[in-house]
Amino acid sequence: MASTLLLALVFVIDLIAFALAVAAEQRRSTATVGNNGKESYCVYDEDIATGLGVGSFLFLLLSQILIMVTSRCLCCGKAMRPSGSRAWAVVLFITCWLFFFIAEVCLLAGSVRNAYHTKYKNLLNDPPSCATLRKGVFGAGAAFAFLTAVASELYYVSYSKANDATVNYGKDTGVRMGN
């Protein structure tokens, strides 16, 4: 059966990753246009969202590594018993990796884009274009981190259920050929 200690640990790590992504969404960098008389320039506030996004990225990566190492990434180790649990394990394995990839891309791209601050100064009267991260990038990362957490825990439970029972080929091994 599935290890409840591992499930609890992965749940806590995924919860931290989700909370960091939500906090990063709330603390995105904002910019205002400053003016010193001759030229206009961009003034950015604190850049804490980048660190929160990278932290969420790393916690989600740690969670995925724990699940995949424990389950031997589905492809290594002994063969699983043919059943519905094996089919669900395969489907949830693919789903888990898809959600994980999307979450990591959102978190990494959001962190990189949030850290980018323009140094552009404008000598004319037009205000400069201050680059900031669009609203919702870290939110999408948080949503997919949550979906990754659900899919990975369900994957591990299905994998454990399919892996627990031994395959018994002692009775009828197939179709017999007659004379």
JOQUI-V835638 format. One record per pair of residues at least 24 apart in sequence whose C-alpha atoms are under 8 Angstrom apart, sorted by sequence separation. I is the first residue (numbers start at 1). J is the second residue. D is the distance in Angstrom with one decimal. If there is no record, write none. Layout:
I|J|D ; I|J|D
This chain:
24|48|7.5 ; 25|49|7.1 ; 24|49|4.3 ; 23|49|7.4 ; 24|50|7.1 ; 110|137|5.8 ; 24|52|5.3 ; 110|138|6.1 ; 23|52|7.0 ; 24|53|5.7 ; 107|137|7.4 ; 21|52|6.6 ; 106|137|6.0 ; 107|138|5.9 ; 20|52|5.4 ; 21|53|5.7 ; 106|138|6.5 ; 20|53|6.6 ; 106|140|6.7 ; 107|141|5.3 ; 20|55|6.8 ; 21|56|5.6 ; 106|141|4.9 ; 20|56|5.2 ; 64|100|7.8 ; 105|141|7.8 ; 19|56|7.9 ; 103|140|7.2 ; 104|141|6.9 ; 17|55|7.2 ; 18|56|6.8 ; 103|141|4.5 ; 17|56|4.2 ; 102|141|7.4 ; 103|142|7.1 ; 16|56|7.2 ; 17|57|7.0 ; 60|100|7.9 ; 103|143|7.7 ; 17|58|7.9 ; 103|144|4.9 ; 17|59|5.3 ; 102|144|6.7 ; 103|145|5.5 ; 16|59|7.1 ; 17|60|5.6 ; 60|104|7.8 ; 100|144|7.0 ; 14|59|6.9 ; 99|144|5.7 ; 100|145|6.7 ; 103|148|7.9 ; 13|59|6.1 ; 14|60|6.0 ; 99|145|7.3 ; 13|60|7.1 ; 57|104|5.9 ; 99|147|6.5 ; 100|148|5.4 ; 13|62|7.7 ; 14|63|6.4 ; 99|148|5.2 ; 13|63|6.1 ; 57|107|6.0 ; 56|107|7.3 ; 57|108|6.8 ; 96|147|7.9 ; 97|148|7.7 ; 96|148|5.4 ; 10|63|5.5 ; 54|107|7.0 ; 53|107|5.6 ; 54|108|6.7 ; 53|108|7.0 ; 96|151|5.1 ; 10|66|7.4 ; 95|151|6.7 ; 96|152|5.4 ; 10|67|7.6 ; 53|110|7.2 ; 54|111|6.4 ; 53|111|5.5 ; 93|151|7.7 ; 92|151|5.9 ; 93|152|7.2 ; 96|155|7.6 ; 50|110|7.6 ; 51|111|7.4 ; 92|152|7.1 ; 50|111|4.5 ; 49|111|7.1 ; 50|112|7.2 ; 92|154|7.1 ; 93|155|5.9 ; 92|155|5.1 ; 50|114|6.1 ; 49|114|7.2 ; 50|115|6.0 ; 89|154|8.0 ; 90|155|7.9 ; 89|155|5.2 ; 47|114|7.6 ; 88|155|7.4 ; 89|156|7.4 ; 47|115|6.8 ; 89|158|5.1 ; 88|158|6.3 ; 89|159|5.2 ; 86|158|6.8 ; 44|117|7.4 ; 85|158|5.2 ; 86|159|6.5 ; 89|162|7.9 ; 85|159|6.8 ; 42|118|7.1 ; 85|161|6.3 ; 86|162|5.3 ; 42|119|7.1 ; 85|162|5.1 ; 41|119|7.4 ; 42|120|7.2 ; 41|120|6.3 ; 42|121|7.5 ; 83|162|6.9 ; 41|121|4.7 ; 82|162|7.5 ; 40|121|5.7 ; 41|122|6.5 ; 81|162|5.5 ; 39|121|6.5 ; 40|122|5.2 ; 80|162|5.7 ; 81|163|6.3 ; 39|122|5.5 ; 40|123|6.6 ; 80|163|4.9 ; 39|123|4.6 ; 40|124|7.9 ; 79|163|7.6 ; 81|165|6.6 ; 29|114|6.3 ; 38|123|6.4 ; 39|124|6.9 ; 40|125|7.7 ; 53|138|7.2 ; 60|145|7.0 ; 67|152|7.1 ; 71|156|7.0 ; 74|159|7.8 ; 81|166|6.8 ; 21|107|7.4 ; 28|114|6.8 ; 39|125|7.8 ; 41|127|7.7 ; 42|128|7.0 ; 81|167|5.8 ; 40|127|6.1 ; 41|128|6.3 ; 42|129|7.9 ; 40|128|6.6 ; 42|130|5.8 ; 64|152|7.5 ; 71|159|7.2 ; 67|156|6.9 ; 71|160|8.0 ; 33|127|6.9 ; 33|128|7.2 ; 33|130|7.6 ; 32|130|7.6 ; 31|130|6.3 ; 31|131|7.7 ; 31|132|7.0 ; 30|132|6.3 ; 29|132|6.6 ; 29|133|7.2 ; 28|133|7.1 ; 25|135|7.4 ; 25|136|6.9 ; 25|137|7.4 ; 25|138|4.9 ; 24|138|6.3 ; 25|139|5.8 ; 22|138|6.8 ; 21|138|5.7 ; 22|139|6.1 ; 21|139|6.8 ; 21|141|6.6 ; 22|142|6.0 ; 21|142|5.0 ; 19|142|7.7 ; 18|142|5.2 ; 17|142|7.7 ; 18|143|7.7 ; 18|145|6.0 ; 17|145|7.1 ; 18|146|6.3 ; 14|145|7.2 ; 15|146|7.9 ; 14|146|7.3 ; 14|149|5.9 ; 11|149|7.1 ; 10|149|7.9 ; 11|153|7.9 ; 10|153|7.9 ; 7|153|6.7 ; 2|156|7.0 ; 2|157|5.5 ; 1|157|7.6 ; 2|160|5.2 ; 1|160|5.5 ; 2|161|7.3 ; 1|161|6.0 ; 1|164|6.3
